[in-house]
Amino acid sequence: HVQLVESGGGLVQAGGSLRLSCAASGRIFAIIAMGWYRQAPGKQRELVAAITDGGRSNYADSAKGRFTISRDNAENTVYLQMNSLKPEDTAVYYCNADILSSSSRHDYWGQGTQVTVSS
């Protein structure tokens, strides 16, 4: 059984910063990739940023230059540093991990953490 636990969401003013964390635990052999998605009310869930176990990252255009994804492989944790936040960044942010256990490979999701940016 694998669990992703997120933390770090909250309310911040426009121009402020937040740092999200997501820790994976359970029967993990390897984590192929970890990432952050977000879903605003009435919109589809979208990729914000992702990072492979080798450290290669990619970002949505809306996140480039403002957000930084990083991971601690030893702690099975991924972070999202969000700077210069805008009201349009308001959404529920979900952690995602592509995890290889001893016998299978699955996609896992966290429970989501609310980020609200006030203007």
N, C-alpha and C positions, 0 to 999 in steps of 0.2 A: 504494500500500500504506500503510495506516494502522496505527499501533501505539500502544497505551496502556501506559504503564509506571507501576506503583504503587510507593509506598514509605511507610514510617512505621509499619507494624504492629509488634507485639511483645507482651511480657508486662508487665502492670501490675497493681498492687493496686487493689482496689475503692476508689473515690473519687479515683483518679488520672486523668491526662489523656494523650491521645495525639493526634498530628496526622498524618493521612494526606494524601498528595499523589499526584496522577495527572497525568502529562504526556502529551499527545497529540502525535504527530509523523507526518510523511508528507505525502501529497498532500491537503492540506486547503484547501478554499475557505472554509468557514465551519463553526463548531460551533454547532448549534442549541441543544443542551442537554447538560449533563453531570450525572452523578449518582453516588451510591454506593448499592450494594445489599449485603446480607449474607446469608449462609447458614450456619446453625448445623447441627450434625450431626442428621440425621433430620428436618430441617425444610426447607420450601420457601424459595427465595430471595425476599427481600423488599426493598422500597424503604426506604432510610433517609432520604435527602434528595436533592433535585435542584435545579438552578438553570439558568435560561435565559440566553441570550446578553445579554438585557437586564437580568439581575440579579434576576429574580423567582424566589423559592425556595419550596419546599414540603418539609415534613418528615413523617415517620411520627410518630404520637402518642408512641411510645416515645422519640423523639429530641428532641422539642420541649423547649426550655428547657435542654438539656444539650449538644446538638451544634449546630455552626454550619458551614454550607457556604458557600464563597466561591470565586471563580474569577479568574484573571488572563487576560484575553482575549488580551493581547499575547503571553503565553507558552503559550497553549493548555493551561493547567493548572487543575485544580480541587483544592480542599483540603477536608478535613473535620476540624474541630477538635472533639474529643470530650472533654468534661469530666464529672466526677462519674460515672465509669464504674462499671458494675455487672457482676457475674458473668454476668448474662443477656445482656450485650452481646458475650459471647464468640462469635466466628464468623469465617468467612473473608469479608473485605470486598472487593467487586468494584467497580471503576470502570466506568462506562458512558458512552458519548458518542454522540450523534446527530449525524453528520457529513455535511456536504455537500461532495462533491468537485466537480471541474469538470463531471462528467457524471452523477453519481448521488448518492443519499442512502442511507446505511447506518447501522445500529446496531453499535457496536463495544464489546468487553469487554476489560478488563485480565485479567491472569493470577490476580489475587487476592492478598490479603495477610492473614495470620493475625493476629487480635487476640484475646488471651487475658487475661481479667480474673480474678484470683484473689481469693477471699474472705478 
